[in-house]
Amino acid sequence: MLPVPRKSFRQRHKSEILFVLLLAVFVVVPVACKKASAPQDQAKRYHLVGKVISIDQQQSSVMIDGQEIPGFMAAMAMPYPVHDAKTLSSLGPGDEITADVVVTGDGAYLENIVVTKKGTGSTAQPPGMSHQPQPGERVPDFALVNQDGRKIALNSFQGKVLLVTFIYTRCPFPDFCPLVSKNFSQIYATLRGNPALESKVRLLSASFDPEHDTPAVLKHYAATFSQTTGGDPFDRWEFATVPAKELPKVADFFGLYYKSSADQIVHSMSTTVISPSGTVFKWYPDNDWKPADLIEDATQALQQENQHNAGPHTTPSVPTA
């Protein structure tokens, strides 16, 4: 999934720019497909050959492990919107297909999908695809380095609800890393006015760009949100980088895809609500959530934890005569 380029950046190769433009809008969920399509004469079409990984009927999208489109994009697994629900319902995992990738000013989608070979109903996970965190799954005790250069472990947050999202500070697309960071700053500010939650919720923004996002860079990045947070956020919101040797394992667990492309990083989105006991409460593979959604998740996670700690209610036995 990738950030939508709202502003220009250094151009290297035309094919790379087109590649990033497409991924910018649709690497995880097709939010922009809700908008009206550009006139057909303004659309660009590219022939796609690939295999169906999964179908999301609710989001009207299909995950395709696509072959390289010469001059446009590298081989990659990513989701595409499909406007024709009838076509979507006829697809199954493992189906080999051809289709047209239609790129407009609002994004991209698939049309003219043709199944060239029916699948068996399941397909192997392609290179670069990550595991998806499931509710109740225990989060490994990954170690990161925070904005003060101090090593922190995810287990150190147990007893609190941890909201963790993945960013990189150079991300140029307003609707991606900058958006989730802005949303985290609003969550921080909202919790400051809620004593019942303020002491029980922590935020963590983890960078997948360890080469550039040093502790000093992260501290400077955090300072850009001081107007919203009302000062130093590090008591409840930490910024940390994932060490390079740990990054593949961390990315895999949290369902994060990332790949360097020119001066940018092609990546998906991943935000997770972790319960006080250190298990996954909810995972968002997109940027379509609002601050209120995560605050509600945190509230529910705390309620469930309190109910679990209280144990089952028992009624005292009454002695018989």
Backbone bond lengths (Angstrom), bond angles and torsions (degrees), N, CA, C in turn:
res aa  C-N    CA-C-N  psi(-1)  N-CA   C-N-CA  omega(-1)  CA-C   N-CA-C  phi
1 M - - - 1.448 - - 1.474 107.99 -
2 L 1.261 115.15 140.94 1.435 112.49 -178.31 1.480 115.94 -145.50
3 P 1.255 110.59 154.15 1.427 123.15 -176.53 1.515 113.48 -57.23
4 V 1.335 116.02 140.04 1.452 119.90 178.81 1.501 109.96 -85.46
5 P 1.325 116.79 122.08 1.437 119.40 -176.46 1.510 111.93 -70.51
6 R 1.323 117.30 105.40 1.451 122.19 176.90 1.521 111.33 -95.99
7 K 1.330 117.70 -10.31 1.452 120.17 179.00 1.520 108.17 -140.85
8 S 1.297 118.77 156.68 1.463 122.01 -175.12 1.514 110.75 -75.74
9 F 1.345 115.87 152.63 1.455 121.10 172.86 1.516 106.95 -141.18
10 R 1.331 116.91 171.24 1.451 122.49 -173.14 1.521 111.36 -55.77
11 Q 1.303 116.24 127.23 1.455 120.06 -178.90 1.509 109.92 -91.94
12 R 1.332 113.89 137.17 1.451 118.72 176.91 1.534 109.49 -113.21
13 H 1.337 115.43 -68.42 1.451 120.07 179.93 1.522 108.05 -128.08
14 K 1.299 115.64 141.54 1.459 118.98 -177.63 1.516 111.62 -57.93
15 S 1.319 117.34 -39.79 1.460 119.88 -178.56 1.513 111.65 -63.48
16 E 1.340 117.06 -37.26 1.466 120.28 179.88 1.521 110.18 -67.62
17 I 1.313 116.45 -39.85 1.464 119.93 -179.06 1.524 109.86 -64.46
18 L 1.345 117.22 -44.50 1.460 120.15 178.64 1.515 110.58 -62.97
19 F 1.344 116.20 -39.40 1.459 121.52 179.40 1.518 111.24 -59.69
20 V 1.326 116.37 -49.33 1.461 120.47 -178.95 1.518 110.70 -66.29
21 L 1.335 117.07 -36.94 1.465 120.46 -179.52 1.517 110.66 -59.78
22 L 1.333 116.55 -43.61 1.452 119.39 179.87 1.519 111.54 -67.17
23 L 1.331 116.45 -49.54 1.458 119.45 -178.10 1.508 111.87 -64.28
24 A 1.345 115.83 -30.53 1.437 120.46 -178.28 1.496 112.67 -53.01
25 V 1.328 117.10 -32.19 1.444 118.82 -175.19 1.516 112.33 -98.06
26 F 1.346 117.21 -30.65 1.441 117.18 -166.33 1.512 116.70 -133.76
27 V 1.314 122.48 42.60 1.454 116.96 -179.65 1.511 111.57 -86.40
28 V 1.307 121.05 -21.01 1.446 117.89 178.18 1.508 112.19 -120.64
29 V 1.338 118.08 -60.10 1.446 119.25 178.52 1.503 109.30 -133.28
30 P 1.324 117.75 145.70 1.449 122.32 -173.03 1.514 112.45 -85.48
31 V 1.325 117.16 69.04 1.452 120.40 -179.71 1.515 111.10 -60.35
32 A 1.345 117.01 -42.74 1.449 120.07 -173.96 1.507 113.63 -71.96
33 C 1.326 118.11 -8.50 1.452 118.56 -177.59 1.508 111.50 -70.70
34 K 1.322 117.85 -10.10 1.456 121.02 178.14 1.521 111.46 -75.25
35 K 1.317 116.56 -16.08 1.449 120.12 -178.73 1.525 110.07 -81.98
36 A 1.314 116.27 161.02 1.447 120.42 177.53 1.514 110.31 -67.49
37 S 1.329 116.53 140.70 1.447 120.88 -178.97 1.516 110.30 -74.47
38 A 1.330 115.05 152.27 1.452 120.26 177.12 1.522 108.58 -70.53
39 P 1.317 118.19 157.42 1.460 120.75 177.07 1.519 110.22 -52.31
40 Q 1.356 115.44 144.12 1.452 120.25 -174.90 1.519 112.86 -58.61
41 D 1.344 117.10 -32.85 1.458 118.25 -176.94 1.524 111.94 -72.96
42 Q 1.344 117.63 -10.14 1.458 120.99 177.85 1.527 111.79 -97.81
43 A 1.339 116.55 -8.81 1.459 120.44 -176.97 1.527 110.74 -81.29
44 K 1.331 114.64 150.18 1.461 121.29 173.90 1.518 107.56 -110.34
45 R 1.326 117.09 143.27 1.457 121.41 -177.35 1.524 110.81 -123.07
46 Y 1.327 114.45 139.89 1.451 121.38 179.44 1.520 108.23 -134.03
47 H 1.328 116.12 140.75 1.461 121.10 -177.77 1.523 109.70 -83.60
48 L 1.330 115.78 127.42 1.463 121.91 -178.03 1.519 110.32 -115.13
49 V 1.326 115.89 136.53 1.463 122.70 171.94 1.524 106.83 -122.81
50 G 1.308 117.21 129.35 1.458 118.40 -177.97 1.508 113.19 -168.90
51 K 1.330 115.28 -170.17 1.464 122.42 -178.98 1.529 109.14 -128.46
52 V 1.323 115.74 137.99 1.469 121.22 179.82 1.523 109.48 -73.10
53 I 1.341 115.41 128.38 1.467 120.90 175.78 1.521 109.83 -95.43
54 S 1.331 116.17 -48.88 1.459 120.53 -179.11 1.517 109.46 -158.83
55 I 1.339 115.53 162.12 1.460 121.81 179.47 1.512 108.59 -123.12
56 D 1.328 116.78 133.24 1.466 122.55 176.79 1.526 107.53 -113.05
57 Q 1.337 116.16 96.00 1.459 120.06 -177.84 1.531 111.79 -64.88
58 Q 1.331 116.69 -36.90 1.460 120.51 -178.19 1.514 111.73 -63.81
59 Q 1.333 117.30 -40.25 1.455 121.33 -179.50 1.535 112.07 -92.38
60 S 1.337 117.34 -0.96 1.467 122.37 -178.32 1.525 110.71 53.81
61 S 1.325 115.20 51.15 1.457 119.85 -178.85 1.520 110.43 -140.78
62 V 1.320 115.00 161.59 1.450 121.08 179.09 1.521 108.50 -134.28
63 M 1.338 116.46 134.22 1.451 121.48 177.52 1.527 108.27 -87.70
64 I 1.333 115.93 122.72 1.457 121.58 -176.86 1.525 110.41 -119.65
65 D 1.330 116.41 132.37 1.463 121.77 169.59 1.522 105.35 -88.84
66 G 1.333 116.68 93.71 1.450 121.65 -170.83 1.512 114.18 -93.70
67 Q 1.319 115.48 146.33 1.455 120.91 173.50 1.526 109.53 -75.25
68 E 1.313 115.97 167.72 1.460 121.02 177.72 1.528 110.43 -61.22
69 I 1.335 115.53 139.09 1.461 121.85 170.50 1.518 105.52 -106.79
70 P 1.333 118.41 100.78 1.472 121.19 -174.25 1.526 112.30 -52.61
71 G 1.318 114.87 131.79 1.450 121.01 179.06 1.507 114.91 78.90
72 F 1.348 116.51 0.60 1.470 118.70 -178.22 1.519 112.71 -128.48
73 M 1.328 118.24 -57.25 1.456 119.49 -178.27 1.518 110.16 -153.68
74 A 1.332 115.06 152.73 1.457 121.54 178.79 1.522 110.15 -75.53
75 A 1.329 115.27 166.59 1.462 119.73 174.32 1.525 108.31 -60.97
76 M 1.328 116.38 132.03 1.464 118.98 -176.49 1.518 110.18 -164.18
77 A 1.325 115.22 147.75 1.456 121.63 172.02 1.517 108.43 -93.25
78 M 1.340 116.76 125.50 1.457 121.07 -179.44 1.520 109.88 -160.32
79 P 1.339 117.41 159.40 1.457 120.50 179.51 1.524 111.49 -87.67
80 Y 1.297 116.00 146.78 1.462 122.36 176.19 1.530 109.34 -127.72
81 P 1.328 118.38 139.12 1.463 120.33 171.68 1.525 109.87 -67.78
82 V 1.323 115.32 148.76 1.462 121.72 173.59 1.522 107.06 -131.90
83 H 1.331 116.96 119.07 1.460 120.27 -174.94 1.519 112.97 -77.97
84 D 1.323 117.42 -24.90 1.456 121.78 -176.93 1.528 109.69 -92.10
85 A 1.338 115.76 103.19 1.467 120.34 -176.76 1.520 111.72 -62.77
86 K 1.334 117.53 -32.34 1.458 120.62 179.61 1.520 110.77 -63.91
87 T 1.335 116.03 -42.12 1.461 120.40 177.61 1.519 110.59 -63.87
88 L 1.326 116.46 -42.20 1.461 121.17 -178.05 1.526 110.76 -62.37
89 S 1.331 116.58 -41.16 1.468 120.51 -177.05 1.523 112.51 -69.50
90 S 1.328 117.27 -17.65 1.463 120.14 -178.83 1.525 112.49 -88.56
91 L 1.330 117.30 -5.16 1.461 120.96 -177.76 1.524 111.22 -91.59
92 G 1.331 115.52 154.20 1.457 120.54 176.54 1.521 110.59 -141.98
93 P 1.338 117.71 156.42 1.465 120.81 177.90 1.524 111.31 -55.39
94 G 1.309 115.38 136.36 1.451 120.51 179.37 1.515 114.31 91.96
95 D 1.342 118.12 -11.31 1.463 120.66 178.19 1.526 110.12 -63.57
96 E 1.316 116.47 133.53 1.457 120.94 172.36 1.525 107.70 -91.62
97 I 1.339 115.69 132.16 1.461 119.14 -171.89 1.520 111.83 -136.40
98 T 1.324 114.38 162.55 1.462 122.01 163.39 1.522 105.53 -122.94
99 A 1.306 116.71 153.88 1.462 120.56 -178.81 1.518 109.47 -163.89
100 D 1.319 115.00 168.52 1.459 121.09 172.50 1.518 109.18 -102.66
101 V 1.333 116.41 126.50 1.459 121.13 171.11 1.526 106.65 -87.04
102 V 1.318 116.98 116.01 1.456 121.69 -178.94 1.517 108.32 -101.55
103 V 1.313 116.97 118.12 1.463 122.62 -177.85 1.522 108.37 -108.41
104 T 1.335 116.81 121.98 1.454 122.78 178.63 1.520 109.32 -123.03
105 G 1.295 116.55 -178.55 1.456 120.32 177.77 1.511 113.09 -66.58
106 D 1.344 117.50 -18.48 1.458 121.99 -179.14 1.513 113.28 -96.39
107 G 1.324 117.18 -7.94 1.454 118.88 -178.76 1.516 111.38 145.44
108 A 1.338 116.58 -141.02 1.453 120.97 -177.83 1.514 109.78 -151.47
109 Y 1.340 115.77 154.64 1.450 120.92 178.08 1.522 108.34 -155.90
110 L 1.344 115.80 169.91 1.455 121.03 179.02 1.518 110.69 -103.72
111 E 1.322 115.60 143.42 1.452 120.51 170.26 1.534 108.10 -145.87
112 N 1.312 115.94 170.97 1.467 121.97 -178.30 1.527 111.58 54.96
113 I 1.338 115.34 45.12 1.467 120.35 179.57 1.525 109.44 -75.25
114 V 1.323 115.67 128.98 1.456 121.47 178.18 1.532 108.52 -126.30
115 V 1.328 116.52 125.36 1.461 120.90 176.85 1.522 108.26 -82.88
116 T 1.317 116.65 115.12 1.459 121.17 -179.70 1.522 112.39 -90.52
117 K 1.338 115.89 -20.64 1.463 119.99 177.01 1.517 108.60 -158.71
118 K 1.330 116.12 124.42 1.453 119.90 -179.84 1.520 110.52 -71.04
119 G 1.337 114.58 142.26 1.451 120.21 179.81 1.512 111.72 -89.96
120 T 1.311 115.68 -178.17 1.463 121.75 -178.75 1.519 112.58 -92.48
121 G 1.348 115.96 -0.63 1.462 119.24 -178.31 1.501 112.91 100.34
122 S 1.326 116.95 -5.99 1.458 121.36 176.32 1.505 108.14 -148.22
123 T 1.324 116.02 156.84 1.456 119.90 -179.52 1.512 109.66 -148.19
124 A 1.312 116.48 149.32 1.456 120.22 179.63 1.517 110.18 -67.98
125 Q 1.296 115.75 148.13 1.462 120.56 177.98 1.527 109.29 -71.19
126 P 1.333 117.68 125.44 1.459 120.44 -176.05 1.513 111.76 -75.90
127 P 1.345 117.67 162.81 1.460 120.57 176.91 1.521 110.53 -55.82
128 G 1.332 116.83 136.99 1.464 120.37 177.96 1.508 113.47 93.83
129 M 1.348 118.01 -18.81 1.448 119.92 176.65 1.522 108.80 -80.05
130 S 1.319 116.56 141.06 1.452 120.89 -174.88 1.517 111.78 -110.95
131 H 1.298 115.50 160.33 1.460 122.88 173.21 1.521 108.84 -65.24
132 Q 1.310 117.63 149.60 1.457 121.80 179.77 1.524 109.71 -106.78
133 P 1.327 117.84 121.86 1.464 120.68 -179.62 1.525 111.47 -58.61
134 Q 1.319 116.03 135.61 1.462 121.92 -178.56 1.524 110.37 -112.59
135 P 1.337 117.88 144.17 1.466 120.59 177.98 1.528 111.38 -53.83
136 G 1.311 116.34 132.70 1.451 121.92 -179.85 1.514 114.00 90.74
137 E 1.335 117.45 -11.00 1.461 120.99 -179.85 1.527 110.15 -73.33
138 R 1.323 116.43 133.70 1.465 119.56 -178.91 1.518 110.30 -74.27
139 V 1.344 115.42 134.88 1.458 121.30 -179.44 1.525 109.03 -86.10
140 P 1.330 118.35 126.04 1.480 119.99 178.54 1.525 111.16 -59.55
141 D 1.311 115.70 156.03 1.468 121.04 -178.42 1.532 110.12 -84.86
142 F 1.335 115.41 68.72 1.457 119.85 179.94 1.529 110.89 -68.93
143 A 1.323 116.12 147.08 1.467 121.58 178.17 1.522 109.47 -106.82
144 L 1.324 116.78 133.77 1.454 123.88 179.08 1.521 108.65 -127.55
145 V 1.329 116.55 172.67 1.470 121.71 177.09 1.519 107.63 -120.39
146 N 1.343 115.75 122.27 1.467 118.28 -173.10 1.518 113.17 -87.76
147 Q 1.329 115.14 -174.96 1.468 122.50 -174.38 1.534 113.00 -64.32
148 D 1.312 117.78 -15.23 1.466 121.30 177.23 1.522 112.15 -98.66
149 G 1.346 116.28 5.99 1.458 119.67 -178.23 1.514 113.32 78.78
150 R 1.321 116.12 12.43 1.462 120.79 -177.69 1.522 110.17 -97.99
151 K 1.337 116.13 137.34 1.465 120.07 177.91 1.524 109.49 -73.37
152 I 1.311 116.49 131.14 1.466 121.18 176.84 1.531 108.15 -125.45
153 A 1.318 116.01 150.36 1.462 121.86 179.09 1.519 108.81 -117.83
154 L 1.327 116.42 145.27 1.460 119.50 -178.64 1.522 111.70 -62.05
155 N 1.328 117.19 -30.84 1.465 119.50 179.03 1.525 112.57 -64.61
156 S 1.338 116.91 -20.45 1.466 119.73 -179.72 1.520 111.95 -68.05
157 F 1.329 117.13 -13.63 1.471 120.50 -179.96 1.523 111.94 -93.07
158 Q 1.326 117.56 -0.62 1.460 118.49 -178.75 1.523 110.13 -61.28
159 G 1.321 114.58 144.66 1.459 121.13 -173.42 1.518 111.07 98.51
160 K 1.330 116.61 -14.52 1.462 123.22 176.39 1.526 108.69 -122.60
161 V 1.317 116.47 159.16 1.462 120.13 168.18 1.521 106.92 -81.23
162 L 1.320 116.85 129.29 1.458 121.13 179.54 1.524 109.50 -111.04
163 L 1.324 115.73 124.16 1.463 122.06 173.21 1.517 106.71 -101.24
164 V 1.324 117.24 115.83 1.461 119.99 -177.04 1.528 109.49 -122.64
165 T 1.332 115.68 131.97 1.458 121.30 176.64 1.516 108.84 -131.94
166 F 1.329 116.03 162.38 1.461 121.09 -176.55 1.528 110.53 -116.80
167 I 1.347 115.17 133.89 1.455 122.26 -175.46 1.526 109.25 -143.42
168 Y 1.328 116.27 173.00 1.460 120.62 158.96 1.514 106.48 -141.53
169 T 1.317 116.89 139.46 1.466 121.59 -166.08 1.519 113.66 -68.75
170 R 1.343 118.85 -19.96 1.457 121.06 -179.78 1.524 112.70 -87.72
171 C 1.313 118.02 -0.55 1.464 121.81 -176.25 1.530 109.95 -54.64
172 P 1.335 118.68 121.11 1.463 121.14 -174.01 1.524 114.30 -92.49
173 F 1.332 117.74 0.41 1.450 120.03 -171.98 1.528 110.84 -99.87
174 P 1.315 118.97 114.70 1.466 122.34 -173.49 1.518 114.63 -57.43
175 D 1.330 117.65 -29.12 1.457 119.92 -175.26 1.523 113.99 -87.64
176 F 1.339 117.43 6.56 1.451 118.97 -177.39 1.532 111.13 -121.35
177 C 1.300 119.63 -109.60 1.476 119.36 -176.39 1.535 112.68 -53.27
178 P 1.337 119.36 -46.50 1.470 118.52 178.52 1.524 112.46 -59.86
179 L 1.337 116.93 -34.99 1.464 119.41 -179.67 1.520 111.63 -68.31
180 V 1.344 117.70 -47.47 1.460 118.37 -178.21 1.530 110.63 -67.01
181 S 1.331 117.92 -32.91 1.468 119.86 176.49 1.527 110.50 -67.27
182 K 1.313 116.12 -40.45 1.470 119.55 176.90 1.525 110.16 -62.58
183 N 1.336 116.14 -42.09 1.464 119.71 178.48 1.527 111.69 -63.71
184 F 1.334 116.76 -38.95 1.462 119.53 177.20 1.529 110.59 -64.14
185 S 1.327 117.16 -38.80 1.467 119.43 178.52 1.523 110.75 -64.09
186 Q 1.328 116.80 -35.43 1.465 119.89 177.93 1.525 111.39 -71.23
187 I 1.333 116.09 -35.81 1.464 119.05 175.19 1.529 109.88 -62.72
188 Y 1.328 115.57 -44.45 1.460 120.44 178.83 1.528 110.32 -57.54
189 A 1.338 116.48 -47.26 1.465 121.05 -178.12 1.524 111.02 -64.73
190 T 1.327 117.22 -40.29 1.465 120.93 -179.81 1.523 111.19 -65.72
191 L 1.321 116.72 -42.48 1.460 120.31 -179.60 1.522 111.93 -65.33
192 R 1.330 115.87 -28.58 1.462 119.16 179.34 1.531 111.02 -61.01
193 G 1.321 116.35 -26.71 1.464 120.17 178.88 1.518 113.19 -96.53
194 N 1.349 117.01 11.28 1.460 120.85 -178.77 1.526 108.96 -128.67
195 P 1.335 117.07 88.27 1.470 120.90 -176.02 1.522 113.38 -55.72
196 A 1.337 117.43 -30.01 1.455 120.62 -177.51 1.528 111.96 -68.17
197 L 1.333 116.57 -26.14 1.461 120.62 -178.30 1.521 113.33 -108.83
198 E 1.325 116.91 -28.07 1.464 121.35 -172.00 1.521 112.82 -51.95
199 S 1.319 117.50 -42.54 1.464 120.33 -175.55 1.522 112.54 -85.04
200 K 1.340 116.97 -3.91 1.459 119.68 -173.03 1.526 114.02 -115.89
201 V 1.337 117.33 1.10 1.459 121.00 -177.79 1.523 109.27 -126.90
202 R 1.316 116.37 135.02 1.461 121.95 176.31 1.528 109.25 -124.68
203 L 1.329 115.61 151.01 1.455 121.98 179.05 1.520 109.62 -118.03
204 L 1.329 115.77 143.64 1.461 121.02 178.42 1.523 109.11 -140.23
205 S 1.337 115.99 120.70 1.462 122.10 173.90 1.522 107.30 -104.35
206 A 1.336 116.04 112.75 1.461 121.19 -175.13 1.527 109.94 -105.68
207 S 1.327 115.81 128.58 1.462 120.80 179.70 1.523 111.29 -90.90
208 F 1.336 115.54 139.22 1.467 121.07 174.74 1.530 110.67 -104.07
209 D 1.350 115.84 25.32 1.466 122.24 178.75 1.531 108.96 -125.23
210 P 1.357 117.29 65.13 1.469 119.99 -173.03 1.522 113.71 -62.03
211 E 1.308 118.51 -27.38 1.460 120.60 -178.73 1.519 111.95 -65.90
212 H 1.321 116.79 -37.11 1.464 120.44 -178.08 1.527 112.88 -100.29
213 D 1.342 117.16 -40.66 1.466 120.64 -172.64 1.529 111.17 -83.75
214 T 1.309 115.04 75.79 1.461 122.30 176.01 1.525 109.44 -74.69
215 P 1.339 118.44 167.75 1.468 119.74 176.34 1.520 113.01 -53.48
216 A 1.333 117.67 -41.02 1.470 120.09 -179.88 1.520 111.40 -64.44
217 V 1.318 117.01 -40.66 1.470 120.92 178.35 1.522 110.33 -64.74
218 L 1.321 116.40 -42.30 1.463 120.30 179.93 1.527 111.55 -64.97
219 K 1.325 116.23 -38.66 1.471 118.96 179.42 1.527 110.43 -65.57
220 H 1.314 116.51 -40.97 1.469 120.59 177.50 1.530 110.35 -64.82
221 Y 1.322 116.54 -41.27 1.468 121.51 179.35 1.527 110.15 -62.09
222 A 1.321 116.68 -43.14 1.465 120.58 -179.98 1.518 111.60 -61.91
223 A 1.329 116.17 -34.39 1.469 120.22 -178.07 1.516 112.36 -65.06
224 T 1.328 117.83 -20.92 1.465 119.96 -179.53 1.521 112.02 -70.55
225 F 1.340 116.96 -11.99 1.458 120.62 179.42 1.529 112.24 -105.21
226 S 1.322 116.73 10.92 1.462 120.18 -175.06 1.524 113.03 -63.11
227 Q 1.325 116.77 -29.70 1.472 118.43 -179.23 1.528 110.53 -66.17
228 T 1.325 116.46 -36.28 1.466 120.10 178.94 1.521 111.46 -79.69
229 T 1.316 116.71 -41.52 1.465 119.85 -176.80 1.521 112.50 -77.37
230 G 1.316 116.29 -19.92 1.457 119.30 179.45 1.511 113.36 82.36
231 G 1.319 117.24 25.11 1.465 119.93 177.96 1.511 111.67 134.10
232 D 1.302 116.40 -151.04 1.456 123.59 -176.99 1.529 109.84 -71.03
233 P 1.346 118.13 116.13 1.470 119.07 -176.38 1.519 114.48 -88.95
234 F 1.330 117.90 -1.21 1.452 118.36 -165.13 1.531 114.49 -71.09
235 D 1.320 118.01 -6.73 1.455 118.34 175.18 1.529 111.10 -72.62
236 R 1.329 117.18 -27.87 1.470 119.90 -178.54 1.525 113.27 -130.87
237 W 1.328 117.88 -6.74 1.467 121.30 -179.46 1.525 108.31 -136.73
238 E 1.324 114.96 110.43 1.462 119.49 179.51 1.525 110.57 -105.70
239 F 1.336 114.02 152.32 1.455 122.18 175.08 1.519 106.51 -116.99
240 A 1.310 116.60 131.76 1.464 118.99 -175.65 1.519 110.07 -145.03
241 T 1.307 115.48 155.29 1.451 120.89 175.64 1.519 108.98 -110.00
242 V 1.321 115.22 146.71 1.457 120.20 178.29 1.525 107.95 -90.48
243 P 1.333 118.85 121.62 1.470 120.18 178.07 1.519 111.12 -53.77
244 A 1.329 115.86 144.03 1.462 121.10 -174.69 1.524 112.98 -54.42
245 K 1.323 117.40 -40.43 1.466 119.55 -176.77 1.532 112.41 -71.71
246 E 1.342 116.51 -21.76 1.453 120.54 179.46 1.525 112.34 -94.10
247 L 1.332 116.78 -15.70 1.457 121.18 -171.03 1.532 113.73 -57.93
248 P 1.333 120.45 -45.52 1.470 118.74 179.89 1.524 113.16 -57.44
249 K 1.342 117.11 -41.56 1.463 120.28 -178.97 1.527 111.44 -69.38
250 V 1.327 116.53 -41.02 1.464 120.67 179.38 1.521 110.07 -65.10
251 A 1.329 115.89 -46.55 1.466 120.49 -179.06 1.521 110.91 -61.87
252 D 1.325 116.18 -41.65 1.463 119.28 -179.34 1.523 111.16 -62.48
253 F 1.334 117.29 -45.51 1.464 118.64 -177.56 1.522 111.40 -63.66
254 F 1.332 116.83 -42.38 1.462 120.23 -175.32 1.530 113.55 -88.95
255 G 1.335 117.50 13.58 1.457 119.73 175.23 1.511 113.39 64.30
256 L 1.329 117.47 35.24 1.464 122.02 -176.17 1.521 110.42 -104.25
257 Y 1.329 116.14 126.35 1.458 121.28 173.71 1.529 108.67 -102.81
258 Y 1.333 117.07 135.77 1.464 119.80 177.02 1.520 109.08 -148.82
259 K 1.319 116.18 145.84 1.460 121.38 179.09 1.519 108.31 -160.37
260 S 1.334 117.02 130.87 1.458 121.21 179.45 1.516 110.00 -69.10
261 S 1.336 115.34 137.15 1.460 121.39 177.79 1.518 107.13 -142.92
262 A 1.349 116.70 108.19 1.469 121.20 -175.21 1.526 108.39 56.20
263 D 1.343 117.76 -128.15 1.466 121.13 -178.60 1.522 112.84 -91.20
264 Q 1.330 117.50 3.72 1.448 121.09 -177.45 1.529 110.06 -117.57
265 I 1.332 115.37 170.82 1.460 120.71 175.46 1.516 107.83 -116.62
266 V 1.323 115.51 119.25 1.458 121.38 174.55 1.534 106.44 -75.35
267 H 1.321 116.91 127.13 1.463 117.82 -174.09 1.517 111.92 -154.80
268 S 1.320 114.38 160.50 1.458 121.32 172.19 1.525 108.27 -95.74
269 M 1.317 116.23 -176.64 1.462 121.23 178.03 1.526 109.09 -112.10
270 S 1.315 116.13 152.31 1.459 120.63 178.80 1.521 109.76 -157.37
271 T 1.320 115.93 119.54 1.467 121.91 176.30 1.523 107.61 -133.29
272 T 1.338 116.39 130.46 1.456 120.71 -174.06 1.522 110.75 -129.16
273 V 1.324 115.04 137.74 1.465 122.11 172.44 1.525 106.37 -99.59
274 I 1.336 116.48 117.34 1.461 122.12 -177.72 1.526 108.96 -106.81
275 S 1.309 116.26 129.81 1.465 121.27 -176.41 1.523 110.99 -71.13
276 P 1.344 116.89 165.02 1.472 120.08 178.00 1.530 113.41 -59.12
277 S 1.329 117.33 -23.36 1.455 120.05 179.77 1.522 112.66 -87.60
278 G 1.351 116.96 1.24 1.455 120.46 175.71 1.519 114.82 87.37
279 T 1.328 117.28 22.82 1.464 121.18 177.32 1.526 110.05 -114.67
280 V 1.323 115.34 159.78 1.467 120.11 178.86 1.520 109.70 -68.84
281 F 1.320 117.10 126.36 1.461 121.39 173.97 1.528 109.51 -96.38
282 K 1.334 115.88 -44.60 1.470 119.81 178.46 1.522 108.71 -158.22
283 W 1.331 114.74 145.99 1.467 120.96 179.63 1.515 109.70 -126.52
284 Y 1.344 116.08 134.12 1.461 122.23 177.77 1.537 108.70 -114.06
285 P 1.341 118.23 115.12 1.461 120.53 -179.61 1.523 112.45 -91.06
286 D 1.333 116.47 28.51 1.458 119.99 -173.95 1.519 109.65 -154.14
287 N 1.334 115.83 -172.01 1.461 121.16 177.24 1.519 110.69 -117.23
288 D 1.334 115.89 24.88 1.461 120.54 -174.04 1.525 112.82 -91.80
289 W 1.334 117.15 5.24 1.453 119.97 178.74 1.530 110.70 -88.01
290 K 1.316 115.30 159.65 1.468 122.46 177.73 1.529 109.08 -113.31
291 P 1.343 117.69 157.32 1.474 119.32 177.71 1.525 113.33 -50.60
292 A 1.332 116.39 -39.56 1.465 119.63 -179.41 1.528 112.07 -62.96
293 D 1.340 117.31 -30.12 1.463 120.41 179.58 1.526 110.67 -64.51
294 L 1.328 116.68 -46.28 1.461 119.97 -178.69 1.519 111.89 -70.31
295 I 1.330 117.22 -33.52 1.463 120.05 176.97 1.525 109.99 -65.64
296 E 1.337 116.21 -40.02 1.459 120.05 176.82 1.532 110.85 -65.69
297 D 1.334 116.42 -40.85 1.472 119.90 176.80 1.525 110.85 -60.46
298 A 1.335 116.32 -43.93 1.461 120.55 -179.98 1.526 110.99 -62.15
299 T 1.323 115.90 -40.78 1.468 120.96 178.82 1.522 110.69 -61.81
300 Q 1.334 116.50 -45.28 1.459 120.57 -179.86 1.527 111.49 -67.19
301 A 1.333 116.38 -38.93 1.468 119.51 178.98 1.526 111.02 -62.01
302 L 1.324 116.45 -40.45 1.468 120.43 178.30 1.522 111.22 -67.26
303 Q 1.334 116.65 -40.21 1.463 120.02 178.85 1.523 110.80 -62.80
304 Q 1.321 116.61 -43.83 1.461 119.83 179.05 1.523 111.28 -63.87
305 E 1.318 116.17 -39.26 1.461 119.81 179.47 1.528 110.49 -64.89
306 N 1.325 116.30 -41.47 1.467 120.43 179.47 1.527 110.95 -64.17
307 Q 1.340 115.78 -40.75 1.461 119.89 178.96 1.529 110.72 -65.42
308 H 1.327 115.34 -39.91 1.468 119.32 179.46 1.521 110.83 -65.07
309 N 1.332 117.23 -42.65 1.462 121.25 -179.07 1.521 112.18 -68.06
310 A 1.355 115.40 -30.58 1.463 118.94 -179.39 1.524 111.12 -71.81
311 G 1.331 116.26 -26.26 1.463 120.01 179.53 1.519 111.49 78.00
312 P 1.318 117.07 173.53 1.470 121.01 -178.85 1.521 110.58 -67.80
313 H 1.320 115.18 144.15 1.467 120.24 178.15 1.525 109.27 -78.77
314 T 1.280 116.67 129.87 1.458 120.80 179.14 1.513 110.47 -119.25
315 T 1.306 115.13 145.18 1.469 120.27 179.69 1.525 108.71 -99.53
316 P 1.325 117.88 125.81 1.476 120.08 -179.09 1.538 110.47 -56.45
317 S 1.306 116.13 139.35 1.464 120.25 179.29 1.526 109.91 -73.88
318 V 1.302 115.29 147.33 1.458 121.29 179.89 1.520 108.34 -103.02
319 P 1.311 117.94 120.72 1.472 118.99 -178.77 1.509 111.53 -62.19
320 T 1.334 116.97 142.29 1.463 120.94 177.36 1.512 110.77 -86.88
321 A 1.298 115.53 156.36 1.466 119.97 -178.35 1.512 110.39 -72.62
